[in-house]
Amino acid sequence: MNRFFRAFLPLPLLFCLAGCYEIGPTRLDRDQSDYSRALTSSGKQQTLLNVVRLRYADTPGFLDTTQLISGYQLQRNISAGIGTYSLASRPYGGVGAQLQESPTFTFQPVTGDAYAQSVLRPLPPGNLLPLAMGGLPIDVLFRLAVQSINLISNAGALGGDVGRGSPAFFDLIYDLRQLQLAGLLGIQLERDPAATGKEDPADDRVFLSIASTDDPALSPVVHDVRRLLGMAQNDERVQVVYGGGRPRKGQIRLLTRTILGVLGQIAYQIEVPEEDVASGRTRPTIRLIGRETRPIVVVHVTPDCPEAVFARTSYNHKYYWIADDDFDSKLAFTMLQILLELSKTSKGPSTIVTIPANG
């Protein structure tokens, strides 16, 4: 009998010590990484699905994850006793532990005024151009989010022979990228004196500067950019204002797109099965002209589910996906995700992740 109690005596002590052990800190690193990857992956899938929906004139939908709660509960039990039989008494006992996880997700559809402001509102130049200051390629940024610069038009999203855009647009953004890489392109934001006291990027005045250079390889590029933008060759700075058409002296007019327009631009460059076009389910693919004829995001369509891709979704029994080894498409799609986040105007908190752990 004494041997039995000596054997089971350490068990309550071990469970008492286990009560001091908290599973929360041990799960923090893993949960933070796992849920971050899951949120990013679901966001890419939703964006790609909306692109495909627009390709087939289907209604896009936006669902935000507003809260995530992942709860853990650790249950432990111990039992011990003595069973008396006719011939002898035998000790018995047991030890058990169980870890339960109960994640809860809260989603909120983007509708009404939030939809109008986030999806249907043109991106202000004061929000858009600072992305180039952060190092994002200005040519990709303009292909995605700008419909026209002065009277020079980007490709539209109408399909077929319509909306190809002007070759000069692709020449201009190519040259702008060369100047950006050479450090000759600058963007400045200045507070408008007539603006209200509220901090609103839309109230900032945006200026584009193009520095002169003696480099024989870059000097012609500077000359061409200033010419295409309607600048005098001795001007190094010009104000960027929103709108289309012919600009005033000292200005360039930047007609930016809405998020819906950005998605549509990518959508109508997807190569879809010919039978879908012939049957009238969708329009022909946009064929770009000029310097750049490659779609800004190459989306593949296959009947079988692909593996090891950057992003994928399914629609109408087909799989649409972006290859993981297509860096240019991945970069443009990532910039699209940034523009989507930038367009959100909700004043509420972003996604909240709560991880209560009961030991």
N, C-alpha and C positions, 0 to 999 in steps of 0.2 A: 504493500500500500504506500509506504513512504517513497519507494522508488517511483511509483506513478506520479505522485505530487511533485517530486523533484524533476521529473521529465517535463511536466506541463507548466511548471512554475514560470519559466522564461517567456512563455507565449503571451500572457497578458502584458508583460513588460515590453515585448516587441511591438505589440499593437498600440500601446501607449506612446511609444516612440514614433510609430507610424502616424499617429494623430498629429504629431508636430510637423510632419512632412507635407508640404504644400505642392500640389501638382501644377498650380497656376504658373509660377516662374519657369518650370521645366517645359511647359507647353508654349510659352510666349514666342520663342524664336521660330519654332516649327509652324505655329498657327499664323504668325504674321507673314511668313514667306508663302505658305500654302494658300491662304485666302487672298493675298495680293496677286498671286499667279492666277487664281480662279477668277477674280474680278476682271483682271486684264484680258484673260482669254474670253470670258463671256462678252466683254465689251467689243472685242474684235469680231466675234461671231455675229453679234447684233448689227454692227455697222456693215459687215459684208452682206448679211441677209437683206438689209435695207437697200443696199446698192442693187442687188439682184432683183428685189421687188420692183424698184423703179424701172429696171430694164424691161420688165414685163407689164408696166403701167399698173402695178399693184400698190396698195397703200402702205407706206412705211410706218413703222411703229417704234416708239422710243420708250424704254422702261428703265428707270433708274433704280439702282439698289441703294436704298436710303439707310438701312440699318442691318447689321449682322450680329447676331448673338450666338455664341458658341458656349454652351454650358457643359461642365464636367462634374460628375458626382462619383466619389469613391466610396464604396460600401464594403465594410469589413465585418466579419463575425468570427466568433470562437466559441466552442462548446467543449465541455469536459464533464465526465461523471464516472460512476461505478455501476456496473450492471451486476446484480446478484442472481446467480443461478443455483440450481439444486446442489451442485457439487462444488462450485467455486465462484469467486467474485472476480470480474474482469473489468479493467478500466476501458473507457472509450472516450473519444473526442474528435474534434474536427476544426479546421481552419479554412476560411474562405475569404475571397476579395473579388470585387467586381467594379470595373470602371465603365461608366455610362457617358455617352456624348449625345447632346441634343441641340444641334444647331437650328437657329431660327432666322429666316431671311425676310426682310420687309422691302417690297418693291412699290414704286410709285410711277404710274404712267405720266408721260409728259403731255399735257393737254392744255387747251384754252390759251390764256395769255402767256404761260410759260412756253408753250409750243410756238406761238407767234414770235416771241422774242428770241428764242433759241434757234429755231429752224428756219423761219421766214424773214428774219431781219438781216440785212446785208452786214457783213463784217466791217466795222469801222477801220479805216486806214491806221488810226492810232492804236488799235489792238493788233492789227495784222503785221505791219512793218517792223515793230520791235522784235518779232520772231527772227527776222533776218539779222538783227543786231546780236542775237544770241548764237548765231552761227548756222542756223538752218539755211539750206541752199535757197537763194532767192528765186532761182528759175523754177524749182519745184513748187515753191510757195505761190508764185504767180500763176503757174499752170493750174494749180488747184483752185485758188480763191479769187482770181482777178478775171473779169470778163473782158475788160478793155482798158487800154492806156491811151488817153486822148482819143484819136480816131482809129487806133490799131486794135483789132478785135482778136480775142482768143477764140478757140473752137467752142461752139455751143453744144447743147445737149438735145438736138432735135433729130439726129440720125440721118442716114442717107447722104445725099449731096449737100444738104443744108448744114450749116454750123461748122464748117471745116476751119474757119478762122483765117487770119491773114498770115502769110509767111513772114511778114515783117515782125509780127509779135514774137515768133520763136527766135528770130535773129536778135531781137532786142533783149529778151530774157537770157539768151546765151551770152551776149556781151556783158550784161549786168553781172552774171555769175563770174565771168573772168575778172571783172573789176573788184568784185567781192573777195575773190581769192587773193588778189594782189593788194588788198587793203586800200583801194582807191575809192571804194563806195562807202558812204556814211549815211546814217539816218539819225536825225535829231528830233526830239520832242520838246516843244516849248509850251508853257501854259498860256492859254489865250487870255489876254487881259479882260476881255468882255465876258468870260465864263463866270458861272456862279461859284460860290464857295465850296460846293460839293466836289469831292474827288471823283472825276469821271474821265476815263481815258478818251472818250469821244470829244471832250472839250480841248484836248491837246492839239496844238498845231504841229503838223508833221512836215519835216523838211528832208529832202534827198540831196546829198552832196556828192559831186563827182570831181575828184581831185585831178589836177593836171599832172602830167608826167613826161619825162624826157626819154623814157624807155621806148625804143623804136618799135617794139612788138605791141605795146599797149597804147601808144599815142593814137594810132588809127582807131582803136576800140573806143577810146574816150571821145574822139571826134564823131564816130557813128552814133554812139549813145546820145550825145547831146543833140545831134541832128534829128534822130528819131523822136526824141522827147520835145522837140521844138525849142530847145534852149539856144541862146547865143553861145558862140564858141568861147567867149571869155567869161561866161557864167559858170560858177562852181556850185551854186546851191539853188534849189527850186522848191517851192512849197507844193505839197501833195494834198489835194482836196478830193472829196468824194464826188463822183458823178461821171457822166459820159459826155461825149461831144468835144467841141473845140475849147481849149483852155484860154484863160486870160494870160497876159504877159507875166512871167515870173511864177507860173503855176503849171502843174500837170494834173490832169483829171484821171482819177483811178476809180473805175466802176467795179466795185467788189461784188462778189457773189454771196448769196445766202448759203447756209449749210445744205439746204435742199438742192441748190444749184450745183454745189460741189459734188454731192452724191450723184446727181444726174450726169455730170460731166464724166465721172468714172464709169457709170452704168452703161452709157451708150457707146463706150469704147470696148465693151466686152464682146469677144467673138462667141456668138451663140450658134447652136445648130441651125443649119439652113432651113430645115423643115419648120422651125419656129417662126422664121421670117416669112416663108412662103405661105404659111397658114394664117398669117395676120396676128399672131400672138404678140409679136414685138416688131420694132422697126429695124432696118438695116444698121449695121455698125458704122459709126463715124470713121471716115478715112481722112487722117490728117495729111496736110500738105506742107511743103517747105522743109526747113532744116530738121524738124522733129516729126517723125511718122510713127514712133513707137507709142502705144498707150501709156498713160501716166502710171497706171496700175494694171499689170497683166493678170487677168483672172482666167483661170483654166476651168473647163467644163468637162466632166467625165461621168459616165454612168456608175462607176465603182468608187467606193470610198477610198481616197488616197491616204497614205501614211506619211508621217514626218513632214508636215506642212507648216507654214507660218500661220495661216488662218484658213478656216474652211466652214462651209455651211451647206445645207441641203435645201433644195426648192424644187417642187414638182418632179420628184423622183430622180433628180440629178444632183451631183455634187459640184460646188463652185469653190475654188481654192486658189490660194496664192502660194507659190513655191518658196520654200525656205532658202533656196540658193539664189533667189532673185533679189539682190540687194536693192536695186533701184525701186522695185515695186514695194518692198518692205519699208523703205524710207518714206515713200510717198504716202503709204497707208498709215504709217505711224504719225506723220504730220497731219493727216486727216483726223486721227484720233485727238491730236492736240487741238486742232481747230474746233472739234466737237466740244471739248472741255472748255475752251475759251469762249464759246458761244453761249454757255449756260449762264443764265441771269438770275437763277434762284437765290434768294437771300438766306435760305435755310442752310443748315450745316450739310457738309458733304457726308459721304458714307461713314457711319459710326460702327465700329467693331467693338463689341463688348464680349468679354470672355470671363464669366463668373466660374469659379471652380470651388466646389464644396468637397472638403476632405473628411 
